[in-house]
Every structure is written in structure tokens, then in C-alpha cells.
């Protein structure tokens, strides 16, 4: 299993939100590049980055920050937030981003996801499924839908998607533990057809252990690292065993 330490960017700052609420912005680190290099020193091979401004505005906003991390570290950058077109995907990949996350468009414009997988390959495209009470939320979690998260995953698999990031919004930024029940349901429903990355609620090594025991492909860790409830090196060492 891979561990993906996370940096969310808003107004150029490294921040975390509580349950996706933009009014709860908390600055968690002073320098994004220094933070990313710290993750690398701890043994991370990947970094999960989100353009919160982009997610809200529906367009790339903090591009230089992500390309800086891609250029000045050896980390593979997984990036989401405001990616709404093939042109944006193409630009990010050419700038050195390893793979992009498509979120809202998976629900609103599934053809774009299909076209992206066909043009860039399934290893470059991840679909982020963010849910509240098992229903998919979009536009930086500001809008809700009546689509079940597992139903969306199955539809995306049909168009060639091979990797999903699942976030239970009610858990995100809360340090209350991952939603093992919903993650397991998704893993069981997509078994053998897709890789699942857990996101939201990671608190301690118990969450890392639970995700690995479920056979998940990866786990994203954010606030737990910044608050010191999870040792990144320990998590990586365990996940890679």
C-alpha cells in the first residue's frame, strides 16, 4: 500500500479544512516546498495535492506551487481541484504532474473522464469520489447529488477508470478515523477492477493498519501528520511491508 501525505492549498497557503467547510481554513505549514521535502525525507514517494481555490472556482489557480513540487522534489505529484478540461490535464501532465484527479466532472461530464482515460491512459487519471451520507458531492463539496458513491464508481469503471480516491466528507479533517465500512463496501464492489485510495479521517496507525488489511491501494494522510498523531515514516514503513 502507498501512503500519500497531503498538502491542500488555499490562497497560496498550506491548509486543512474541517469536513470540507471553507470557513474552517486552518494554516498547517508555512512553506509548501519545505513541507513536501520533509515528506520525501520521511520516505514518501507520492504526494497528494489539492487546489482548493481551483475546486471552488472550477479552474486551475495555484499552478506554480504544484509544478514547483514536481520539479524540485522526487515526489510523484497527484493533483486535484478545478480540473475541468482535457487541455488542463494535458498542461499539468506536461508540467510534470504524475496523475490528475477528476472529481465533479465524473458526475457532471462523464464523457470528459472517458476521453481523458482514452487520451492519457488510466494510470494518469484518478477519479475522486467525495460523499456525504453515501451520496456524491461536487464543486468543492458545495453541491450534493442523489447519486450513490458505489454507483458512480461502477459507471467510471465502465469508461476505463482504474483508480479511485474515496472521501467521506463527514470524516475529512476530523481525525476521527477512516470510514472503514464505506471503504470496504467500495473495495468489495470494485474488487479486481479498480484500486481504492482512502481519504478523510486518518488519525493514527490503527487507520493505516485497517486500510492495509482491507487490501486498499493507498491511504491519504493530512491533518494527522501536521497534528503529530501519525508518524509518517512509521506509516510508510508499515504500508510498504
N, C-alpha and C positions, 0 to 999 in steps of 0.2 A: 504494500500500500504506500502511496506517496502522501507526504504532508505538504500542504500549501499554506505557508504563512501569508497573511493578508495585509494589504495596505489599501484603504479606501481614501480617495482624495476628494476634498471639497474646498473650493476657494484656494487651491494650491497647498492645502494643509493635509497632514495625515490624521484622519479622524475615525471615530466609530460612532454608530448610531445605536439607539435602543429600540428594538423592534421596527427598524426601518423608518422611524419618525425623524424627519429632518430638523424638527425643533429641539432634538436631544443631542445635537452635534457635540462631541467631546474630542478635543485635540489630544492625541495619544503619543505623538512623537514630533520632534522638532525638525528633523531632516529626513526626507524620504530616501535619499541615496544612502545615507549613513545607516538608516534602518534596514534597507534592503541588503547592504553589505554585511550587517550583523546577522541577518537570516542566513546568508551564504556561509558565513564563518561557523554557524551552528550546524552546517551540513545540508541545508536546504538546496534542492536542485530546481525547484519551481517557486514562483511567487504568484499569488492571486491578487490582481489589482482591479479596482472598480472606480470608474469616473462618475462620482455621484452627481456632479453638475451635469455631466452628459446624459445620465439616466433621466434627470429631471427635464432637460431641455431637448432631448431627442437628437443630439448631435455631439461629436467629439469636442471636448472643452480643454482638458489638461494634457494635451498630447505630448508635450516636451517631457513631462515627468516620466511617462511610460517608456518613451524611446531612450531617455537617459538611463533608466534602469537596465533596459535591454542592451545598451551599448557599453555601459560601464561596469557591469557585473557579468558573471557567467550564468546567472539565473535564467531559466526559461519563463517568459512572462505570459501569463494567462490574463486576458483583459476583457472587461465588460463595461457597459454603461454608454448608452447613446449610439450604439452601432445599429444603423438602420438601412444600410445600403451595401451593395457589392463593392462600390467604389471605396467606401470607408474601410471595409475588410481588406481590400487589396492594398490600400495605403498603409494600414497598420502592419500587415504581413511583410510588406517591402521595407518597413522601418525596423524590422527585427522582432516584432511581437511573434511569439511562438504559436499561440492559438487565441481565437476570439470567442467571446461568449455572446450568444444571441438570446435575448430574454423576451421582451414584449413582442418582438416581431414573430416569434414562434407561434404565438396565438393569433396575432393580427394579420400576419402576412406569411403564412407557411410556405408559399412559393419561393420567397426570398431564401428561406432556410434550405429548401430543396436545391435551388440554383447555387447557393454558396457551397453546399456539400459537393455538388457536381463539379463546380469550377475549381475549388481549392482543396478538396479532399476531406474526408471525415475526420482525419487527425488534426485538422486546423480549425474545426468548428465544434464548439460546445454549446449545448442549449441549457440555459439556466431556467429552472422551474422554481418559482417562488410562490409559496402557497400560504393561505390563511384559512384554517379550518378545512384543509384539503382542497380548497378552490384556488385556482391560479390568479395571482395578482400581477398587474402590469404597470408600466410607466413609473418606474422607480417606486413601485408598491403603492402608488397613489390611487390606482384604479383596481377594482375587483371584478371577477368574472363568475360565470356559472359552470366553468369547465374544471373537472376533476384533474388533479395533477398526474395521476396514472394514465388517464385517458389521453392527455396531451403527450406524455412520453411515448405511448404506443403509436400515436399518429406521427410523431417525429421519427421514430424508428423506421416507419414505412417509407420515409423520404431519405433514409440513409444515415441519420444521426446515430453516432456510436457512443457518445459521452454526454452525461447529464450532470449538472450541479443542482442538487435539491436543497432548498432552504425553507424551513418552517419559519415564517416571519415572526410568529409569536415567541420563538426561541432566540432570534438573532440579537446578539449583543447583550444577552441576559445572563450569561454564564450559568444557565440552569440545566445544562446537559442537552445532548442531541435528542431529537425526536426519533428514538430507535424504532418505535412501532411503525411510523410512516416510512422511514428509510427501509426497513425490512420489507414492507409491503411493496415498495417500489422495486427493490432489488429482486424480490421473488417474481414480480410481474414481468420484469425485463430480463430475467436470468438467461445468461448465454448470448444475449442480443445487444447488450449495452454495458458501459462502465458507469458506475454511480459514484459521485463525489458528494460527501456530506458537508453541509454548511449550516451554521447557525446553532448557537448554544454550547459549543465545545467549552468545557470548563477545566477538567483535569485529565490525567492519564486514563481514568476509567472510560472516558468517551472515546479516546483513541483505541483502547482495547476493544470496546464494544463495536466500533466501526470495522476494525480488522476482523473480528470474529464473524461479522456479517458478510465478510468477503468483499467489502467495498473497494473500489479502485483508489479512492483518495479521501482525505479529510482536510477541510479548510479551517485554519485556526487564526483568530484575530485578537479579540479582546483578552482571551485567556493568556496570550503571550505578553501583551502590554501590561496586564494587571499582575502577572507573575504567578498565576495559578497553574500554568502549564510550562514545563521546561521544554523548549523547542528541540534541543539536541536529544533529550531523552525520548521525546515523541518520535523523532525521525529514526533514531536507532531502533526503537521497538517496531515501528511500522515497516522498516526495511528488512527485518529478520526473515 
